Amino acid sequence: MAEAPSADAPPAQQQDGEEAEAQTEADASADPENIIGRPGTPEAPEDIEDELLDGRRRPGAQPDLPDQVTQDNPGAVRAPPPEAFPAEKVSIPDRWRLIQTLGLVKENFFDPYHQNTYKGDRPINPAKVPWLPIKGDDWFFSLNAVSDTVIEPRSIPLPVGIQYPARPGSNDVFGRPTSLIASQTFLVGAALIKGNTAYKPPDVEWRLALAYNMNYVEVPEKRILYVEPTKGRTRFDQFLGVQEAFLDYHVRNTSDRYDFESLRVGIQPFQADFRGFLFQDNQLSFRFFGNRDNNRFAYNLVLLWRLEKDTNSGLNDITNAPRDDWTFIANLYRQDFPLVGLTSEVIAAVNINREADDIKIDDNGFPVRPALIGNLEGRDYDVAYLGYGVDGRLDRLNLTAFGYLALGKDKNNVFTGKPADIRAWFGAAELSYDRNWMRFRLSALYASGDDDPFDNTEKGFDAIFENPIFAGADTSYWIRQPVPFIGGGRAISINSRNGILNNLRSSKEQGQSNFNNPGTILLGAGADFDLTPELRVSTNANHLWFDNTKVLQTLRSEGTIPKDIGWDISTAATWRPKANQNIVLRLSGAMLVPGDGFNDLFTNFDGDENYYSILGNIVLTY
């Protein structure tokens, strides 16, 4: 109830009190519902102003809050209401389980695309794997599995088993050319990684990858698959190889942009240059690598100790002692040099081989060290490779180019039995142009050949372990198929499987480098057509020559042999039905149209003029 102004109040205060009482009465008469303030009406409850109404809150009013929830459970829980926290942000157990907490994704072991603990998307719970020597919540596990299926009908020149021909009348040097290869490889790899971000290298990584291969081969002539002619014309073999087994240790970061230095020790993959011209393989290695200047510089220092390979699968065989063959490689990459868009690489490599006293017979009974060529004696050699190359884009042109100089000493020239100097060189370039969904390519390659086998200077270029991604790669006939050097050496091939060089090796996997060779020249053109995001069609046409046939003439005891190998024409289709790399199907066909040089060296019992290679390949990846 309003009180009358005091008689002692000054006139101004009395006037204010009268006006206030008149205003209160006016408000009451204007709002019949408002009875507060009328004479005789009781006072409103003192706490009515503090009561929280549904959907409304008086500024400054603070309700009683429940106890704060502590997120100490090992998994994820539904987030408590925001009122349970004194701040506006809500804490969650970890960032990896956020989308599942929100109900957006439910983890599935068979789903490699979304959040999956087995693909390294979420940390391991140490309590569930007490047998692992790990501590902390930043260890991750990554599992991958690959199935690689190959069906490969082909035709190549094959010799006749002189002592035991396959059929009556097969008494010539050359037999029927057709053969069939079927191969199935299962690869399973696992990695244990400490530290996982998109921008920072892991602190520690342990990785192991095993490959199991089964292969079947069928040929028309005897003594092709086995040295014993009684073993027949088919072979089934299987092997389990260790392809990766290494520890990667992050030494330090060298900048706030995570330039780094790391050590990696064990069986690991390494590629020496952009396209695998010199070395590309999984070998026992000690590797120190890192980068600088926001990754504008990258470098590798690698020491490789060559492992023995299984003869028929090509996988690493750790049941045998490593070979007496060591390679040291140092390379440096620089982005945007010499022009913006190009990456430059300089490389120095030294290959030291001490297998002159080593006699190696492969699993099929054929000698591979020393090679059965020339004087058939063992060899030691030291060879250094100096190289420079670029890879990248110049406006709308894509460019890859690389060159090598090989310098060294061969302790036993297979033609003279004396020490010989190694002086060989190599150059290759590929230029391509993109137009919408098409890419057009031009390729050129030159590997020097030896022009005089008896001058104690070996000029034929050979690599350490080539696996070139060039001029059609394994869809090319000449790169895919090893052509036996019939009539000039025993268990010797003109070229190697998945190799482009004409090096006259006994085996790329188990043999030694050979710098007494005829060299290689290639000019080619090709195109890739992305018909859909899932389907690509590629075509290639390469013409090949020997650089110099003097070595071939000496081994064959012929006066002249033309240089022209012929045309290698291929077409390949690659289909990725899910538009990713988890399911890849390839079908390719290649044909060699022999030139005068090839026809001078080879023929076949069936009188076929051309040779073919068909490759069916299915790759499934998890």
N, C-alpha and C positions, 0 to 999 in steps of 0.2 A: 504494500500500500504506500502510495506517495505521501511524504511528510510535508507539512506546511513550512514555509521558510521561517527561520528564526526572526524574532523581533529585533534581535541585535545585529542582524545582517545588514550590510550596506545596501542602499537602494538598488544598486546594479544587481547584487546577488538576489534580492527579493524579486526583482523583475525577471531574472532568469528562472527562478523557481516557479513563478506563476506561469511563465510561458511553457515550461516543461510539463506542468500538470495539465495545462490546457491541451497540449499536443497529445498527451497520453489518452485523455478522454476522447479526443477526436479520432485517434487510431482505433480505440475500442468500439466507438459507434460505427466506424467505417467497416470493421471486420467483426461481424457477430460471433464468429468462431473463436476469435481471440479474446479470451476472458482473463488472460494474465494481465495484471495491472489494474483490474477493476476494483473499486472499493469493496472490501469484504471477501475478496477472492484469495485463497491461500497461495503461498509462494510455490513456484515450480521446484521439483526435486533438484538438489544440487548436482547430481550426476547425469542429468538428462543430456547435457551438452557433450559428455564424454562417451555416451553410448554409441557404438558403431552400428550404423544402419547398413542394410544390405546394398552393396555396390557403392557406398559413399564413405568417405573418411574425412574427418575434420583435420585441416592442416595442423600439424604439431602433435596430434594424438598418436600415441605409440601403444599398440595392443600387446598383450602378453604373448610371447612367442614360445613355441615348443623348443625343447633342447636341440642343439645343432647335431646333425647326423655326421658321424666320422666315417670317412671312406677308407676303411682298413681291411675290407674284404678282398680276397685274391682275385675275384672275378668282377664282373660289372653288375650294378644294381640300377633299378629305375631311380632316376634323380628325384630327391625329395622336393617338396614345394619350395618356391623361392623364399617364402616367408621364414623358412628354417635357417636362413643365412643372413648375416648382417649386411652383406653386400649384394649388388645386383648380379654378379657372376656366380655361376654354379660350377663347382669342381666335379670332375669325373675321374675314374680310376686311371685311365690312360687314353691317349688320342686314338689308338688303334681300334678300340672297341666302341668308339662314339657312334658310328653309323648303325651298329647292331643294337646299341642301347636305344637309339631312336626308332628301331624297328624297320630300318631301310634295307638291311641285308642280313640274311641268315647264313652262317658259314656252312659250307658243304665240302667235304674232302675231295669230291670228284669235280669241283668247279674251280679251275685255275684262274678265272678272270676276276672274281670278286675277292673280298677279304678271305684269306686262307692261311692258317698258321703254318701249313706245310709248304707254302710258297714264300715264306719269309715276310708275310704281311703283318704278323703279330708276334710279340715276344713269347719265348718259351716260359712256362711256369716251372721254376726249378723244383718245386715240391712234387711235381708229377714225374720228374726224371731225376731221382736222387743219385742215380748211377753216373750221371754226367758231371764232370768236374767244373761246373759253372756256378757263378755267384752273380747276383744282381738281376735286374729286370730288363736288360738291354741285349740279351742273347736271342738270336733268331735261327730258325732252321729252314733250309730251302731244299726241296726235293725236286728232281727233274728226271724224266724218263723219255727215251726215244726209241721208236721202232723204225728201222730203215730196211726196206725190202727192195731188192734189185732183181729184175729178170732181164737177161742180156743175150739175145741171139746175135751172132756176128760171123764175119768171114775175114780171115787173115791168111797170109801165106804160111803154110805149115810144111815141115819136112817129113819125109817118109822114114819110118824106122827101118834102116837098111838091114839090120840083123834079123828083124822079125816083122815083115810088112803085115798090114792089117788085112789085105785081100790079095788074091792072085793077080798078077799084073802090076801091082804097086811097087815097081822097082825103079822108079825115077827118083830124082832128088826131091821134087815137090809133090805133096799129096793133096787130098781134098781140103778145101779151105774153111768149111763151116764148123762152128762149135757153139756151145750153149753154156752160159754161166747163170747160176741162181745163187743169191746170197741173202741171208737174213741176219741182221745185227740188232741186238737189244742192248741199249746203253742205259744204265741207271747211275745217277750222280746225286750226291748229298753234300750239303755245306752247312757248317756251324759258324755263325757270324756274330761278332760282338760289335754293336753299334750299327744303327740302320737309319739313314736319312737320305734324302734325295740329292743333297749337295755336299756331303762330307764323306770321305772314304771310310770304310769300316776299320775298326781298331785291330781286329784279329779275324782271320778267316781260315778255317780248316775245311778242305775239300777232298772228296774221294769220288772217282768215277770209274766204273767197271763196264767193260764191253764184252758181250758174248756173241760170237759169230759162228754161223753154220753156212757152209758153202758147198755147192755141187757144180761139177764141171763135166762136160761131155765133149769129146773130140773124136774126129774120124780116123786118126792115125795113132799107132802105138809109139811109145817112147816120147810122147809129148808131156804127159802128166807125171810119169815116173821114169827114172833112169833104167829100171828093169823092164824090159819089153813084155814080160809075162804078167804084169799087173793090170793090163787092160787099158781101156779107153774112157773110163769114168772114174771119178774120184769124189768122195764125200769126206769133208773134214770139218772139225769144229775146234774152237779155241776161246779161252777166257783171258782177256788182256786188261792190264791196268793202264788207263789212259790219263787219269789225273790222280795225284796224291800229293798235296802240297799244303804248306803253312804260309799264309800271307800275314806279315806283321807290319802294322802302320807305325813307322818310326817317329814321325813328327809332322806337324803342319808348319809351313814356312810363311804363311800369310793369313790375314783375316778372311781371305777368299778361299781358303782351304787348298792352296797349293800344298803339295805334300811330298814326302819321301817314304817309300815302302820297300820291304824285303819279301821275296817269295822264294821258298826253297822246296824242291821236290819235283815230281813229274807234272809238267804244266804245258799248256799250249803257248806257242810263240810264233809270230810272223815277222820276218825281218824287214819286209818292205810292203808297199801298198798292195801289190798283187801276188805276192808269194813266189817271185821269180827265183830268189836265192835260197830261202829256207822258210818252210811252214810245216810244223809238226809238233807233236807232244813228246817232249824229251825230258830226261832228268837234268834239272837246271838249277842254278843259283842266279837269281835276278834281282838287281837293285834298280828301281825305277821311280819316276816322279815327274813333277812339272814345276814351272815357274811362270811369273808374270801373268797371272790369271789364266793359266793353261795355254798361253801363247807359245811357250816352250814346253816340250815333253821329251823325255830321254829314257834310254834303257842301257844298262850294263849287264850282259848276260854271259854266263859260262855254262856251256852244255856238255854233258858227258853222254855220248851216244849209247842208247839201249839197243839190244838185239831185238829184231822183229820176228814174229811168226811168219813163216814162208807164205802160207796160203790166205791168211786173213789180213796181214799187214799190221796187226796189233802189237803193242809192246809185250815182250816176253821177259818178265823179271825173273824167271827161273834160270836164265843164263846170266853170266856175269856181263856187265857193260863192256862195250867194245873199247879197243885202244884208239879211240877217236874223240878228239875234243875240239870244241869251237868256242871262240870268244867273239862276241858281237857287241859293238857300241854304236848306238844311233841317236840322232837328235832331230826332232821335228820343230819347225817354226811356222806358225800360222801367218797368213797374209804376207808371204815373202816368196818370190821377189815382187809379186803383185797382189793386191787385195783379192781375196777369193781363192788363192793358191796356198797350199801347204807344202813346204820344202822339207826334204829329209836328206841328211848326210849320214853315211854308214861306213864303218870299218869293221871287217870281220877277218878272223884268222882261223883256218881249219888245219889242225895238226893230226896226222894219221900215222900210227906206228903198228901196222898190221902186216908187215912184210913176212914175218915168221908165222903168221896165223893161217891155218888151213881150215876153211869153213865149208861144210857140206850142208845144203839145205834139207828140209824135211822130205823132199821128194828124191833125194839122192844126187842132185846136180851140184857140182862145185861152184861156189860163188866168190870165194876169196882163196887164192888169187883167181882173177877172171881168166877163162880159157881163151886168151887172145894173145897174139904175138909170141913171146918167148915163154909164156905160161908161168912166169916167176912172180913172187910176191913183191909188193911195193910199199915204201914209205914216202910220204910227201908232206910238204908244208906249203900252203897257199894262202895269200892274203887278198881280200876283195875290198876295193875302194869304190863306193857308189854314191850317186846323187840322183834324186828324182823329185818330181812335183805331182801333186794331185789336187784337183779342185775345179773351179769354174772361172771362165773368162767371159763375162757377160752371159750370153746364152750358150756358150760352148763349154763342154766338159772335157777336161784334159787330164790324162795320166801318162807320165813319161818317166823312164828310169834307165840309167846306164851304169855298167860295172866294168872295172878293170881288174883282171886276175893276174897276180904276180906271185911267183914262188919257185919252189924247187921240187922236182920229182927225183927220188933217189935211184930209180931204176926205170929207164925208158923201156917199154915192152918190145920195142923194135931193135934197140941197140944194146940193152943191158947196162947202159951207162947213165950217170946222172944227167938230168936235162932241166933247162930253165922253162918255167911256165910263163907265157906271155899271151894272154887271151883277153878278149873284150866282148861286151854284150850291150845291146841297146834295144829298147822296146817303147812304143808309144801307141796310145789309143785316143782318138779324138771323136767326140760324139756331139750331136746337136738334137735338142729336144724341141718338138713342135706338137703342142697339144698332147695327145695320148701316144705319140710316136717318138722313138729315139733312133737316130741313124748313126752308125759307127764306122770308123775307118781304123784299121789296125796295121801296124808294121813292127817287125822284129828282125833283129840281126844278131846271130851268135857266131863268132869267128870260127873257122875250121883250120885244121893243120894242113899246110901245103907241102910239107916234106917230113915224113916220119923218121928220117935218118939223120936230121941235122941237129939233134939234141936240143931243139927248142919246140916245146909243145904249145901250139897256138889254138887248139880247139877248146872253146869255152864249155865248162861244165859247172853246175851248181852244187850246193851241199845236199839239199833235199827240197827239190822244187815241187810246188803244187799250184800252178798258175791259174788265176782267174782272169782269163784273157782269150780273146778271139773265139768265143763260144765255149770255153772251158771244157767240162767233161762231156758236153754234147758233141764236140768236135771229134771226128774219127781219129785224127792223128794224135790228139791229146789223150783220148780215152784208150786207144788200143796200142799195146806194145807189139811191134813188128819184129819177129825173130830174124837175126842176121844169118840166114841159111847159107852154108857154103863158104863162110869166111871166119866163123868162130863157133865154138860150141857153147850153148847156153848163154848166148849173147843176143841182145836186142838192139835194133837200130835206135829206138827211142824207148822211154819208160812209160809205164801205165800212169796216167794222170801227170804226164810231163810233156813238154813241148820240144826239148832239146834232143838232137841226134847225137847221143853221147856214147853209144856202144858199151853200155854198162852190162854187167851180169845181172844186177838187180838194183833198183833204186833203194829198196829197204835194207838189203844185206850186203850189197856190193860196195865198191870204192868209186870215188870220182875218177873220171878218165878224160885227160886233156889231149889224147891222141884220137880225135874224132873229126868227122867231116863238116861240122857246123850246121847252122840252120838259117834259112831266110824265109820270111813269111810276109805276105801282103794280103790283106783281107778287108772285107766290107760286111756289114751286118745291120740288122734293124730289130728293134723290140716294139711290139704293138700291144698296148694295154687295152684289149677289146672291152673288158669290163674290170671293175675293181678286183674280181676274182680270177680272171683269165688273162694270161699273157702268152703271146706267140712270138718266138724269136727265130730269126734266120741268120745264117752265116755262110759266106763263101770265101775260103782262104786258098791261096795258091802257095805251094811250098817248094823250096829248092834246097839242095845241099850247097853250102858255101864253097867247099872244095872236096873233090872226090879222090884225092891222092891216097888217103888212108884206105878207102874202100878198094881202090885199084890194087894196092899192095896186099891186102888181106885176101882178095879174090884172085890175085895173079892175072888181072886183066889190063889191057893196054889203056883203054879209055872207058869211062862210065859217065853218061850225061848227068847234069846236075838236077834236072827237072823231076821232082817227086810227083807232082800232080795237083789236082783240085780236090779240096776237102769241102764238101757241101753238106750242110746240116739244117734241120728244122726242129724246133722244140716247142712244146706247149706245156705251160705250168698252170695248174688250176688249184686255187685255194678256196674251197667251197664256203668257208667261214670268214673269208677276207682277212685271215691272220696266218701265222706260221705254225699253228697247231696241227693242221691237216694240209699236206702239200702233195699233190700228185703230178708227176712229170712223165711225159712220153716224148721221146726224141728219136729221130732217125738221121743217120749220117751216111754219106757215100764217098768213097775215095775213087776218083777217076784217075788212074795212074798216068804219069808222064813218062817220057823216054827213060829217065834214070831209074824209076821204079820198075818199069818193064824189063830193063836190062838186068836188074838184080833178081827179080822174082817172077814166078808164074804159078800156076796151080794145075792139078790133075784134071779138074773139070773144065779148064779152059775159060773160066769166067774172066771177063775183061775188067769189071768193077768189083769193089769190095764194099761191104756194108756193115753198119753197126746200129742196132736198135737197143734203146735203153728205156725200160719201164721202171719207174721208181716211185715208191709210196713212203712218205715220211710222216709218222704220227708222233706228236710231241706233247708231253704233259709238263 
